[in-house]
Structures are given as C-alpha cells and as structure tokens.
Amino acid sequence: MTDKPVLTLYNTLTRGKEPFAPIDPDNVRMYVCGPTVYDFAHIGNARPVIVFDVLFRLLRHLYGADHVTYARNITDVDDKINARALRDFGAEIGKGTLSLNEAIRRVTEKTANQFHADIALLGCLPPTHEPRATEFVEPRADGKADMITLIQRLIERGHAYETNGEVLFDTGSMADYGQLSKRNLDEQQAGARVAVDAHKKNPGDFVLWKLSAPEEPGWDSPWGRGRPGWHIECSAMSAAYLGEVFDIHGGGLDLIFPHHENEIAQSRCAHGTKVMANVWMHNGFVQVEGRKMSKSEGNFVTIHELLHEEKFGGRKWPGEVLRLAMLMTHYREPVDFSVRKLEEAERLLAKWPVGEAPDSGGIDPSVLAPLLDDLNTVAAVQALHALASRAATDASAVVAFAASASMLGIIPKRAEVSKALEEGVESIIQMRLELLKARNFAEADKIRDDLLAKGIQLKDGKDPETGERVTTWEVKR
C-alpha cells in the first residue's frame, strides 16, 4: 500500500503553509463563499470559483469523489438585492401588480441562473451542496442549522444583545476576536466613529438581525419581523452541511475582514468550539489591464460579457481561455486580467491536444506535484505544456495529458477523441498485433495492461468477413 501524497496549503489563520490533515479522510469538507445574486457575476467573482474548483478536483483525486463534500452558498437576501428589485420592478411594485418579494425572486432567479451558466462554461464542477440563504433563516423541519436558532444561542451564551431594533454580536465577549485578520479591539476602538456607534457596546459589534419595514422582505423572529445580517448566513449554511468544525473555508482576500472574521466569531461562540475551520484560504485580487476593476474606471466586465459579447479586446473569449488565464497566476497573488494574458492562454491552448479525459487515474506526477504544493497552478500549467509537447510523438503522454488537464479543468469535455490520441493508440495497437502474430503474448499483454492503466481499454475480436484478428479501443469511463 502506497502512502497518500502530502498536500500542503497556505493557512491565512496561521500565516504559513501546513500539511493538510482532514478531520475525517472519509468526509473531507470545504466551504466557499458564493455570489450575492443581485447582478451578473464579474471576472473578479470568477477567480474564487475557479481556484476552489481546482482544489475540489484535487481533493477528489486524493480522497475519492465520494469522500469530499463541497458547499458553496448563494446569498439571495441582501439590501443590494432589495435595491435592484426596486430599480428594475419599481413601477409594477408601485401599481400593486407585483410585490417586493416577487420582484426579489425574479432578480435572484435570473442572476443565479446566469451565474450557473457562466461558471459551467468556465469548466467548473457543481458543488456538492449549494444552499440559498433564504432557506436557512428560520428553524427547519430537517433540523439543519438555521440563523434564528444560532442568534438565540449567541444571546443565551452572552455573546449577543438587543439594541435599537437590532441584535448585535458583542465582540468584547470573545477574548481572541480578530485572530484571522490580526486586528484587535483596541485598534478598532481608536478608529471608531462614536456618534454612529453610540448604541453599540463596542465599535466593532456587528449586526446579526435587523428589523424590516413593512415594505421590506422579512421573517418573524423573537425580536420582531426582520432579516439576518450578512455574516450569520454563512455560519448557518456551513454548519448545516459541514458541521460545527470542518476542514477548509475559502473565499477572496477581501472577505478576511469583516466577513470571515465575524463568521469565526459567531460560529465559535455559538458552538463553543476552538475553531470554525482548520484551514482558511484566500485568493488574491483581480485587476483589469493593471487597474482596479470598477464601473467608474470603465473597466468593469462580467463573465457573461467576456463569453458572449465583443466587449473585451473587441471579441468573445472561450471559457477555457478565461480559466487558463486565471490559473497562470498563483491563486494567492494578484492577477492582472488583460487581453495580452488571454491571448497568451489562447496560444497555449492551440498547441495542446484536446480530448475527453478518463474519469480517474493517469495524472502525470509533473502536474500533480506542484498542485500538492499549495495549489501551484503556475508550475502545473508549465508541466502540462511540457507534457503536451511530448504528446506529439508519445500516445501514453496524450492520455496522461488529458487526465492532467482535466485535473485543472482546462480542457473541455468532448465526445470525440483527439486526432493525436487516436493516431498514437492505433500505432500501438498495430505493434501489439504484430507481437500477437509472433506469439509473443507476454509483451502483447504488457501493452494492453499499460494502456488500461492510462485509461485506454482494448477489445480483441475477429473480422466477420476475413476472420482476421482486430482490436478496437475506447477511453475507459
């Protein structure tokens, strides 16, 4: 029995790389913050989806597809969503032909569906679970964690309080608040605007529940009809599917504070645990043509626009090009998303064989090794390119390339097998047939077994007309 390869990951909580040791190897659990569905996802939103899709694929390879649970939420209750619903459907709401709740549902359904369509074209696998915030506000019939129950528990344990129509988390009740961001309460106190925060015990206290006006969406609660704060949503949904403590929590660098810091505070204080997740991973920011992306800069671009409109560089870009361009920068580094980078990715892809990869095995060690080192996709792409060069003359390299590219999610699944793979395997089959004619069965069997190990299954038979031995083959699924 061979030892499992060691995966090392950079942990934001400890500010260092560590060997990854799952709590339960039979159920490796990862949570990633998903989109707030009030508008189409932009290219910055795509980065964490792609990064953690690669990690999801890697964990499935290491522990087995049935032993990895990946939850990525959808935030469908948010003041930005309310504002977008009023903007888009204000006239109908004013006439009484459409309620605000119905308008919100239209906004969130449209943008969530578009998000799913966009990231599918980026080659991303669906997560194991994709909970929506609105489904986890009130106590559930299935007993899974919910927001109102978590808030009640925080109040009972002395970590939250009601004030001014809100329920707030008491940051002063947690001795080590700020471990993730390395901020402490004294620093927050020094920069606080006392007039604004007069109703708070501490300037850093944050909202768990706020009251809703009659025209706003809301749920009945012990504190009145209202809606949850942003941070409590992820605490409830992660606990619902992954438990009180799980292995990996991921998201963008911008979420470290306040979102992830406050998730940790809520979850640990509600459950009485030392950690919420053992490993915290964060991807770097995305710039566009060297500048911070913003609508005021005129460089704000959505995934949908890149895929379907001639807006960026005067053309549409295939999903695999967008994905590869992202993976050509290490996930923890800022990435400059530019036409030049897309063109570089496209040139690489043009040199690579394209075919459908086997479902398991066959990943080349030169590609796997850098991925095991804190998801170093830069070195993995370089190794993949070297493998592609070998594939021009080596059929086994084509198979290894296809499996390795699939690990990165770069090569799109296609029904046809690449010409290079077909020609390479056919030449090996002819060599094997010659060995069989010479009755060198040992070498012929070795070729068959070697191909099977690489995902190519041979089937021997006879031509019905000539009676001659023939061999067919297929990519093993």
N, C-alpha and C positions, 0 to 999 in steps of 0.2 A: 504493500500500500504506500503510495507516494504522498508526501506532505503537501498540503494545500499551499499555493503561492501566497506570500505575505503581501497584503495590501496596506500601504501607508497613506494616511490622509492628513492634511493640514487642519488642525482644530483651532478655530478662532477663540474658543474658550481658554485654551492654554497657550496660544500664540506659538505653536510648534507642530511639526509633523510627528505622527504617532502610528505605530502598528494598529490596524483596525481589528478589534476583537468583538464580534457581535455578542449581545446578551444571550441570544439563543440562535445557534447556527441553523436550526430548522425553521426559523422565522425571523429573518433579518428585516428590520423595519426602518423605513425612511419617510420623512415628511418634508414637503417643499411648499412654500407659499405660492399660490397660484394667482390668477388675474382678478382684478376688480372689474366686472364686466359692465362698464358704462360707455366704453368706446372701443374701437378696434385696437388690438394689441400692436405696439410699436416694436421696432427692431431691438430696443433695449429689453423689452419683455421677453423676447425670444431667447436671449442668452441663457438665463437660468433654466428654461425649459430644455434647451439643447444640452447644456452641461450636465444636468442631473439625469437626462435620458441616457447619456453615455455611462454615468455611474450606475444607473439601474441595469443597463445591459451587462456591465462588468460584474455587478453583484450576482446577477442571474447566472452568469458563466461560472463564477466561483462557487456558489452555494446551491445552484439549481433553480430553474424558473419557478418551481412550486414552493420555494422556500424564501422568497423575497416579497415583502409587502410594501408597496409604494403608494402613499396617499398624497394627492395634490389637490388643494381646495379651490373652490370658486367663491369669491366674495360677491354675493348678489344682494346685500343690504349695506348701503353706504350713502352718505349725504350727496356725494357726486352723482350717484345713480338717480337719486331723487331730483337733483337739479337737471340732469339730462332728460328725464321723463317730462318735467315741466317745460323744458325748452322745446322738445320735439312734439309733445302732445298737449301743450297748454291750451290751445283753442278748444279741443274736444273735452278736456277736463273742465274748462270754464263753462261750456254749454251743458255739461252734465251727461254727455253721451259716452264718457269714458272716465272711470275712476282712476285715482292716482296709482292704486295698487295694480290695476290692469295695465296702465301705462308703464309702470316699472317692470312688470313681467315682459312686456313687449321689448323694452330696451335690453333687458338681461338675456332673454332668449336669443335675440338677434345677435348680440355681441358674443355670447357664449358659443353659439353655433359657428360663427365666423372664426373664433379662436380655435375651435377644434379642427375646422377645415384647413386653416393656415398651418398649424403645427403638424398636421398629418403630412402636408406637402414638404415640411422640413425633415421628415423621416423620423418623427418622434413616436414612440410606443405609447399607447394609452396607459395611465397609471392603474394600479390595482383598484384603487378607490378614488372617486372624485366627488367628495361631499360638497354640498352647497350650504352656505351659511344659514339661509332661511330655514333649512330643515333641522337645525340644531339649536334653535333659540329656546324652545320650550321643552319640558320633560317629554321623553319619547316612550312609546309603547314597548320598544325593544330593549329599554334600559340603558342604551348607549349614553355617553356623557352629553350634557347639554349646557348651554350658557347660564340659564337662570339658576340651575342647581349649583353650578360652580360658584356663582356670585353669592348665593346663600351660604355656601360653605365658607367662603372667604370672610363674610360678615361674622359668622358664628365663631370663627377662629381668630377674630380680632385683626384681620388684615384689610378690612374694607369698612366704609361708613357711608351713611346717607347724609347729603347736604345740598341745599339749594336746588332740590329737584333732581339730584343725580346720586348715583352710587359711585364712589371713588375708591381706588386702591390706595392703601396707606403705605407709601414707600418707606416711611420711618419704622414700620413694624417688621421690616426684613433687614437683619443685621448686615448681610452681604449683598444687598441690592447694588447692581452695577458691575458685576463680575465680567459679563460678556463685553461690554463696551469700555470697561475700565474707568467708568465715571463714578464719582461718589456724590452723596447727597450734599456735602459741603460745597462742592463746585456748582451744583445746581442752585443751591440757596444763594450763592453770590451773584448769580446772573438772573435771578428771578425778578419778574415784574409783580411786586407785591399787590398793587391795586387790582390787577387782573385776577390774581390767585388768592384773593382775600378769603374766599370760602373754603380753601384747602388747608389741611393740617401742615402739609409740606408742599413747596413749589412744584416738585416732581410728581405729585399724586396725579393719577390719570383716570379717565372715565371708564367704568365698567358698564354702566346703564344710564341712559338719559331719557327724560320724558319726551313724548311725541305730542305735537299739536294735533288737533282733530283732523286736519287735512293731511297729516304725515302718516306714513306707514308705522304700525306699532303692534305690540303684543301685550297681553295682560300679564302683569307680574305683581309680586308682593309690594313693589314700590310704585305702582301705578302703570298705566299704559305707556309703553315706551319701546326703545330699541337698544340693542347692545352697542358697546364701544367696539372699535376695530380689533383691539388686541385679544379680547376674550374669545373671539370667534375661533382663532387657530388653536387656542388652548383646549377648547371643547372638541373640535373636529379631530385633532391629533389623538387625544385621549380616547375618542370614540372608536378609532380603528387601530391604533397602535399601542394603547395602554398608557399608564401614568409615566413610565420611563421607557424610552425607545432609543434606537441606535444613532440615527443621523437626522439632523434638521438642516435644511438648506434654503438658500434664497440669495437675493442680491445684496451687495455690500451696503446699500442704502437702508437696508432693513435692520442692521445691527442695533441701532438706536433710533427711535424708541421701540420699534415693534418687537423685535426678538428679545430685547432686554425685558420688556414688560410681559411677553409670553412666559418667559422663565419665571418671573416673579409670581404671576398668577398661578401657574401650574404647580410650582414647588410648594407654595403656601397653601394651596387648596388640597393637595395630596399628601403633604408632609414628607416630600422626597428631597434628596440632596441635589438631584439634577432633574432636568426635564428630558434632555437628550444627551448622550455621551459625547457626540461629535457634532460641532457646528461648522458648517461650510458655507462660504460666501464667494460668489463670483464678482469680478471687477466691473467697473462701469463701461458703458459703450459711448464712444464719441463718434460723430459723423463728420468725415473729412477734417479731422483734427479739432473739431469744436464740440462743445457740449450740445446735445440734441435738445432743441426747444422750438416751439412754434414761433416765438419771437425772432429766432435766428433764421427761420425759413428752411431749416434742415430736418424738420420733424417728419419721419417716414414710417409708415406702418408695414407690417409683414405683408398684408394684402396688397398694398401698393407696389411693393417690391416684386411680388409674384405675378401680379396681373395687370399692372399699369406701366406705361413707359415714362416713369417719373424720375427714377434714379439712374443717372447716366444715360438717359434717353432710351431705355429699353427695359424689357421684363427680364427677371432673373430666375432660373430654375431653383427649386427648393434645395437640391443637393449642393448647389454652388453657394447658397447662403449659409448652409450648415457647415460646409468645409471652411469657408472664410472665417466663421466663428471659431472653429477648432484649431485654426492655425495660430492662435494666440492662447497662452496658458490661461486657464479659467480665472486665476487669481489676479491676473494682470489686466489693466485697462486695454480695451481693444479699439483701434481706430477703424471704424467701418467705412470703407471708401470704395469707389469704383475701381481703383487700382487693385485693392485686395480681392475684390470679386473677380476681376479679370485674371488675377494670378491663380485663384482657386479654379476657375474655369479651364485655364490652360493645363493645370494638373489633371483634372478630371478627363480631359480629352485624350490624355496619354494612358489612361487606366482601362483595363478590360472591364466590361460590365456584364454581370450575370447574376443569377439567383444563387445565393449562398446556401450551403447546408445549414440545417437548423442547429446543429451542435458540433463541437469539436473543430479541429483543423486550424485554430487560430495560431498564427505564427508567433513564436516566442519573441521575435524582434519587435513586434507590435504590442504584445501583451505586457512585456517588461516595463516600458515607460508608463503605461496606464496604471500599473500597480504602484508606481511612484507618484502618488498624489495627482493622479489623472493627468499626466503629462501628454496631452493630445498633440502638442507641437512635435515632440520626438516620435510619437506614434504615427503621425502623418508622414514624417520623413522616412520612417521604416516601411510604411505602406508603399511609398513611392519607389523605394529600392526593390521591394517585392514585385511591384508592377513591372519594373524593368526586367527582372528575371523571368516573369511570366511569359514574355515574348517567345522564349525558347524552352520553357520548362512547364509541362502541363500540371505537375504537382504544385508548382508555385502559383498557378492560376487558381487552383482550388483553395490554397491557403490564403491567397489574396482576397478572394470572395468572402471567405469566412471572417478574415481580419477586418475588411472594410465594413462588413455587417456589424461587427462589434462597435465600430464608430458610428454606425447608422448612416454612412455616407452614400453607399451605392443603393439606388432604389431597387426594390424587388421587381423582377420582371419575369414573365412566363418563359421567354426564350433564353437559351443558354448562349453565352458569348461565343463568337466565332473562334477566338483564341482558345477557349476551353474545349470547344468541340474538336478542333483540329489536333490539339495536344492529346486528348484522350483517344481519339481514333488512331493516332500513330502508335500509342502504347498498346492498344488492342491488337493491331497488326503484328507487333513484336510478340505479343503473347500467343497469338495464333500460330506463328512460326515455331515457337517453343513447344506448343502442343503437338504440332505435326512431327517434331523431332522427338516427341515423347519425353520431353524434359518437364515433367509435371511439377516438380518441386519449384522450379523458377517461375513457371506459369502461375502456380498457386500464390507464390510470394507477390507477384504483380497484382493479382486480384485482391489479396488482403491489404496491400499497401494503398490501393485506390479506395477500398472500402473505408479504411481508416481516415482517408481525406474527404469522405463524403460522396464518393462515386461508386455506385453498385453495378457490377457486371452480371449479365444473364446470358448463359450459354444455351444454344439451341441448334436446330438444323434447318437449312433452307428447304421448304417443302417441295421445291421443284428439282433442285440439284442434289439434295442430300448432304451438301457440304456444311461443315460447322460454321455457325455465325454467332457473333456476340453483340448484344445490344447493351446499352448502359443508360443510367439515369442518375440525376442528383438525388441522393438519399434525403428524405424529409423527416 
